[in-house]
Amino acid sequence: MIQHDPLRHIINNIGLVESCNPIDKALVMHCSSKVNELKNLYRINWQEQIEYNSADCQTAYMIYYFPNYIETMYHTLIKVETNAINGSFKENMKICIMGGGPAPELYGFLAYLKENFPGIKKIESHFFDKNNWENWRQFCFDNFIEEYWGSGKIVYYKHHICDLCKLHETYEIESLPIIKEADLLIIQNCGLDIYTSLHDIGKYRQVFNNLIQAMKPGSIIVIIDVVVYNVISGNWFETRGNLHHIRDMAQSNYNCTVLRDVSNGNPYRYTPNIIEHPIIRDNFPFKGDVKYHALVMRKTT
Ligand SMILES: C[S@@+](CC[C@H](N)C(=O)[O-])C[C@H]1O[C@@H](n2cnc3c(N)ncnc32)[C@H](O)[C@@H]1O
């Protein structure tokens, strides 16, 4: 993906500046401790649910994770034959982003559309999340739609508060009628959260089964999860195995065609191509590549 600069706006919005002024320094230190807390929650205390509704948690996510996760959707789709998705990606297409938080996946998707489907100028997007990210999401719409997709393009959007875990036992969630009409469903980096809420691999898989059941024929689902390693227990969250299972289940329960398969070996990876800002490099360094597993499927009938 071409070089992009999400951090410029985020830094300004938070008010992060390199200076000797004690107030500025205190803000940087505060954010740095919140970023470290969040990193530890992902890497050490998996079992704990993350307080995504808290302003500090959201700020930490925007500084450290959001910029680096924009490209995941782009790199995932770029490896799919455009012919295979032609029919589903169209003018006025309806997309659902599940567990999107501030929705970095939207901007990777728009960058992909810009390069591969330049004729599309309007999409309708629905965001389903258990937590309220509306302020940051709005900030991102205002600053990034044009930057990633170009001028004259329109994203209609609607926010829905919705607990995806309920899908393991019921279809009666508000999102279902919209999911049934969607051309594209994206669920990126939400698997671990769903698993830690349910504590049960069978229920976790049922959530995905029921999502796929709800999809209309011809629609596409993209499931992405970054690789998570627990530094204390030495365990990986079994992203690859879970996606293999979801793929096999979707193919045997429904008529699904795999458009991009889960890796059988190492995760896919990329180095985020984002413009560096000294205040981020010096205080919130992101080390290494983003490693992730991804599965893209079309429901055929
Ligand atoms: C790690 S963030 C991922 C955000 C974004 N998709 C990304 O790739 O950066 C997980 C998101 O899932 C949401 N989430 C967690 N559990 C959920 C649930 N049971 N139902 C709906 N959303 C959930 C959180 O609020 C958060 O926005």
The ligand as a MOL file (V3000), in Angstrom:
LIG
                    3D

  0  0  0     0  0            999 V3000
M  V30 BEGIN CTAB
M  V30 COUNTS 27 29 0 0 0
M  V30 BEGIN ATOM
M  V30 1 C -9.0820 -5.2970 19.1470 0
M  V30 2 S -10.4080 -4.2510 18.7650 0 CHG=1
M  V30 3 C -10.3950 -4.3540 16.9990 0
M  V30 4 C -10.8380 -3.0920 16.3510 0
M  V30 5 C -10.6400 -3.1000 14.8230 0
M  V30 6 N -11.4560 -4.1070 14.2080 0
M  V30 7 C -9.1850 -3.2850 14.4610 0
M  V30 8 O -8.8540 -4.1860 13.7000 0
M  V30 9 O -8.3650 -2.4950 14.9440 0 CHG=-1
M  V30 10 C -11.7810 -5.2500 19.1790 0
M  V30 11 C -13.1110 -4.5640 18.9690 0
M  V30 12 O -14.1640 -5.5230 19.1610 0
M  V30 13 C -15.1580 -4.9610 19.9750 0
M  V30 14 N -15.8080 -6.0680 20.6720 0
M  V30 15 C -15.2890 -6.8340 21.6520 0
M  V30 16 N -16.1570 -7.7940 22.0310 0
M  V30 17 C -17.2600 -7.6250 21.2570 0
M  V30 18 C -18.5260 -8.2670 21.1790 0
M  V30 19 N -18.8090 -9.2870 21.9700 0
M  V30 20 N -19.4280 -7.8180 20.2910 0
M  V30 21 C -19.1500 -6.7540 19.4900 0
M  V30 22 N -17.9710 -6.1060 19.5270 0
M  V30 23 C -17.0350 -6.5170 20.3930 0
M  V30 24 C -14.4370 -3.9950 20.8680 0
M  V30 25 O -15.2960 -2.9830 21.3620 0
M  V30 26 C -13.3880 -3.4390 19.9380 0
M  V30 27 O -13.8930 -2.3350 19.2460 0
M  V30 END ATOM
M  V30 BEGIN BOND
M  V30 1 1 1 2
M  V30 2 1 2 3
M  V30 3 1 2 10
M  V30 4 1 3 4
M  V30 5 1 4 5
M  V30 6 1 5 6
M  V30 7 1 5 7
M  V30 8 2 7 8
M  V30 9 1 7 9
M  V30 10 1 10 11
M  V30 11 1 11 12
M  V30 12 1 11 26
M  V30 13 1 12 13
M  V30 14 1 13 14
M  V30 15 1 13 24
M  V30 16 1 14 15
M  V30 17 1 14 23
M  V30 18 2 15 16
M  V30 19 1 16 17
M  V30 20 1 17 18
M  V30 21 2 17 23
M  V30 22 1 18 19
M  V30 23 2 18 20
M  V30 24 1 20 21
M  V30 25 2 21 22
M  V30 26 1 22 23
M  V30 27 1 24 25
M  V30 28 1 24 26
M  V30 29 1 26 27
M  V30 END BOND
M  V30 END CTAB
M  END
